[in-house]
């Protein structure tokens, strides 16, 4: 099964890497915002996309275009992300092509779900929080990636 795993730099990437053993022998590819991260997943396909956030509208457009290209070309069966903007874009595009989509909100969001996570709750098939107190009918708690 083809899996596309997406995460921004920093803690998002660290949390995504912690999930790699769960993918077993699936055909997995990665997307992140730091080209150097390709060396941390050297046994897998890796794609770098522009880093962007809500304050950088033009970069959001660039990032969306690049993520769209990769998702359409890869045609993953599952898209999983730990956030932020590129992951949300992957979730939205993934839904359009029929992929199963999974959002895991960052463990750093201990007091409230991230803005991207709130938006992902409308698009993703599954949304998880790493904090039990943040679980709702749309957002599930099943434990945390980092302990």
N, C-alpha and C positions, 0 to 999 in steps of 0.2 A: 504494500500500500504506500502511495506517495504522500509524504507529510511535509508541510512547509512550516518551519518554526521561525517566529519573528520576534525580535526584541531590540529596543533602543540600547544605547551604551549604559554602562554603570550597573546598578543593581538589577535592572530588568534583564540584562544579558547574563549576569551571574545566576539569577533564578532560573532562566531558561536552560542554561547548561546543566543545572542540577536535575533537570527532567530527562536528559538524554538517555540514561539507562532504561527509562520506562518505554522508550520507543523500540527497544529490541532490535530486530533486524529489518525494520522498515526502511524504505527508500526515503531518506530525509534530506532536506535542503534547508539552509539557514539564510535569513536576511537580518542585517543589522546596520547601524549607522556609522560604525567605525571599520574601515577597510582592514585594519590590523587584526580584527577578530577572526578573520579567515584562518589564521594560524592556530587558533584554539579549537577549530573544528576541521582540521586539515584532511580528515577522511571523508568529508562530506562536501557537497556543492555549497558554495557560499556566495552571497551577493551583497554588495554594499549599496546603500541608498542614502540620499541626503538627509541629514538630521534636520528636524523641523519641530516647531511648537506653535501654539496659538498666536504668539506675537510675531511670527515670521511667515506671513501669508504667502509670499512668493515661494519660499522654500517648501511650504506645505504642498503647493501645487506641484513642484518638482518631485517631491517625495511620492506624492500620490501617483504621478505619471510612472515613475520608476517601479514602484510596488505593483501597479497595474500590469506593466509589461511582464514582470517576473511571474505573477500569479497566472496570467493568461497563458504564458509560455509553458510553465510547469504543470498546470492543471492538477494541483494537488487534490487528493481526496479529503485530506484533513488539514486545517490551518490552526495552529496553536500559537498563542502569544502571551507574553507577560507584560506587554505594553511597550512603549506608549504610542505616539502618533503613527509610526509605521505599522504597528500591530493592529491598531484600529482600522487603518486603511485596508490591511490585508483581510480582516474580518468582513468588512463591507464588500469588497471585491469578491472574496471567497463565496459569500452568500449568492452573489450574482451568477457565479459559474457552477453552483450546486455543491460546493465543498461543505463538509461539516466543520463548524467553527467553534473554537474554545478560547475564551479569554480568562486569564488568571491575573487578578489585580495584584499589584506589587505589595509585598509584605510591609513596605514603608508606609502604606496607607492604613494606618492603625485606627484612625478616628473617623474617617469617612472614605467612601469609594472615590477613586480618582475621577476626574471629568471624563477621561477616555473610557474608563470602566462603566460609568453611567450611560454613556452613549452606546458602548458595546452591548449593554443589557438589552437594547432594542434590536440588535442585529445578530448577535452570536447565538448559536444553539445552546451553548453552556457558558455560564459566567460563574467564576469562583472567586471568593475572597479568602484571604489567609487569616482572617480574624473572625471568630465565631460571632462576636457582637455585631458584625456588619452584614450578616446573612439576612436575606429577605426571601420573598417568594420567587424572585427572579435570580437572585444571587446566592449561590450555595457555598457552604463551608464544609470542606472535607479534610482539613488539616492544612499544614503549611509546607512550603518548599524548603525554606530555610528554617532552621530551628536554633 
